[in-house]
Amino acid sequence: MIYTCTIDTPLGEMLAAAKDGNLTGLWFVRQKYYPPFAENPAPDYPVFAEARRWLSAYFAGGNPDVTPPLAPEGTAFRRAVWAALLRIPYGETASYGGVAAQLEREQGGAVSARAVGGAVGHNPVSLIIPCHRVIGSDGSLTGYGGGIERKKALLALEKAHSSAKD
């Protein structure tokens, strides 16, 4: 069974989903690619407390050092892309082409930036799996399921707090 709860953030309400003790989804309410399942409210499900702590630390300007257990569902390729996103450091960005090149080195075989973009766009665990850190090769802020304004705000938050630590 998939359990859900809503979590308030400074950028709007988010829907969290969990199964078997793992966070499987985190979306801004009504964002692009919003989940198709029926909500089963369980705000006290343990992993949601961990997600709330993570989000609270993140929006306070910190780089949370403990990530809730994650189990995003997707193809092997999408899961590989999401794992690559988890390696993009707080306050930094990577291009779709850069992520594709990294996967090519790790897995062998050609990987297109467009395929990476499709996987990034369907990331089911927004923020924690930092798809907002992926930008165009020219530095442009290309699509974000939660909206470009949120992407700008997230990158600005990270930049302000990562440069303050330098």
Legacy VTK file of the C-alpha trace (Angstrom):
# vtk DataFile Version 3.0
C-alpha trace
ASCII
DATASET POLYDATA
POINTS 166 float
0.000 0.000 0.000
1.166 3.523 -0.777
0.836 5.973 2.114
0.698 9.717 1.587
0.860 12.995 3.452
1.123 16.650 2.586
4.025 18.756 3.794
4.064 22.556 3.800
7.223 24.201 2.458
8.159 27.827 1.760
7.609 27.113 -1.953
4.224 25.464 -1.574
2.580 22.312 -0.376
4.138 18.984 -1.340
2.680 15.502 -1.485
4.893 12.751 -0.079
4.365 9.067 -0.834
5.861 6.033 0.868
5.781 2.278 0.716
7.532 -0.382 2.794
9.191 2.242 4.999
10.767 4.130 2.088
9.974 7.475 0.520
8.809 6.781 -3.037
7.619 10.234 -4.040
7.729 13.925 -3.228
5.970 16.359 -5.549
4.807 19.940 -5.404
1.028 19.746 -5.385
-0.301 19.903 -8.957
3.142 19.967 -10.555
3.807 18.430 -13.951
3.836 14.602 -13.809
1.820 14.575 -10.595
1.292 10.996 -9.374
-1.643 9.013 -10.735
-2.443 7.004 -7.587
-5.165 7.542 -5.015
-3.987 9.251 -1.851
-4.034 7.223 1.355
-3.356 9.776 4.116
-1.029 8.532 6.858
0.790 11.632 8.164
2.342 9.688 11.052
4.027 7.087 8.809
7.650 7.145 10.123
9.493 8.055 6.915
7.371 11.204 6.599
8.899 12.551 9.827
12.329 12.038 8.260
11.197 13.798 5.072
9.861 16.736 7.115
13.189 17.016 8.972
15.090 16.922 5.680
12.885 19.609 4.121
13.066 21.784 7.233
16.877 21.650 7.263
17.050 22.249 3.510
14.787 25.297 3.532
16.661 26.664 6.554
19.676 26.830 4.239
21.401 23.643 5.225
22.600 20.686 3.242
20.832 17.872 5.115
23.355 15.188 5.960
20.828 12.414 6.531
18.553 11.432 3.670
15.328 9.520 4.297
15.381 6.007 2.836
14.437 6.336 -0.832
12.853 3.832 -3.215
11.772 5.716 -6.337
10.101 3.464 -8.859
11.222 3.594 -12.461
13.159 1.817 -15.170
16.774 0.825 -14.585
17.870 3.760 -16.758
15.792 6.280 -14.823
17.058 4.930 -11.504
20.648 5.284 -12.803
19.963 8.914 -13.746
18.394 9.624 -10.341
21.418 8.061 -8.628
23.647 10.376 -10.688
21.576 13.371 -9.569
22.198 12.443 -5.936
25.920 12.933 -6.621
25.547 16.562 -7.752
26.885 18.540 -4.785
24.711 21.007 -2.899
25.052 24.463 -4.424
26.369 23.162 -7.735
24.748 22.325 -11.065
25.332 19.881 -13.885
24.138 19.874 -17.470
21.996 17.180 -19.029
24.907 16.419 -21.347
27.284 16.224 -18.402
25.044 13.719 -16.645
24.807 11.724 -19.893
28.614 11.691 -20.254
28.980 10.555 -16.635
26.569 7.670 -17.233
28.419 6.728 -20.426
31.669 6.484 -18.454
30.048 4.455 -15.677
27.919 2.118 -17.774
29.526 2.098 -21.190
27.457 2.716 -24.295
25.923 5.894 -25.582
23.552 7.945 -23.433
21.788 10.958 -24.887
21.208 14.210 -23.063
17.590 14.036 -24.242
17.099 10.647 -22.565
18.641 12.046 -19.388
16.223 14.977 -19.627
13.269 12.604 -19.800
14.437 10.760 -16.694
15.169 14.006 -14.837
11.699 15.298 -15.711
10.078 12.177 -14.293
12.038 12.216 -11.023
9.438 11.202 -8.428
11.330 12.519 -5.376
11.728 16.252 -5.969
14.298 18.192 -3.979
15.791 15.198 -2.180
16.840 13.767 -5.542
18.019 17.174 -6.793
16.692 17.380 -10.337
16.554 21.172 -9.916
20.374 21.174 -10.134
20.334 20.051 -13.786
20.518 22.895 -16.290
21.043 23.377 -20.010
24.571 23.172 -21.413
24.458 26.938 -21.990
23.548 27.568 -18.341
19.862 28.086 -19.091
17.256 26.997 -16.571
15.385 24.503 -18.659
12.210 22.773 -17.488
11.367 21.774 -13.962
8.229 19.848 -13.012
7.634 22.172 -10.081
7.938 25.260 -12.320
10.868 27.425 -13.390
10.220 29.974 -10.614
10.671 27.252 -8.004
13.813 26.011 -9.738
15.244 29.545 -9.633
14.353 29.843 -5.946
15.926 26.470 -5.072
19.164 27.239 -6.908
19.318 30.709 -5.326
18.798 29.214 -1.852
21.622 26.731 -2.367
23.953 29.291 -3.911
23.413 31.770 -1.072
24.092 29.159 1.590
26.943 27.322 -0.124
28.837 30.566 -0.864
28.326 31.692 2.745
30.327 28.616 3.846
33.285 29.337 1.536
LINES 1 167
166 0 1 2 3 4 5 6 7 8 9 10 11 12 13 14 15 16 17 18 19 20 21 22 23 24 25 26 27 28 29 30 31 32 33 34 35 36 37 38 39 40 41 42 43 44 45 46 47 48 49 50 51 52 53 54 55 56 57 58 59 60 61 62 63 64 65 66 67 68 69 70 71 72 73 74 75 76 77 78 79 80 81 82 83 84 85 86 87 88 89 90 91 92 93 94 95 96 97 98 99 100 101 102 103 104 105 106 107 108 109 110 111 112 113 114 115 116 117 118 119 120 121 122 123 124 125 126 127 128 129 130 131 132 133 134 135 136 137 138 139 140 141 142 143 144 145 146 147 148 149 150 151 152 153 154 155 156 157 158 159 160 161 162 163 164 165
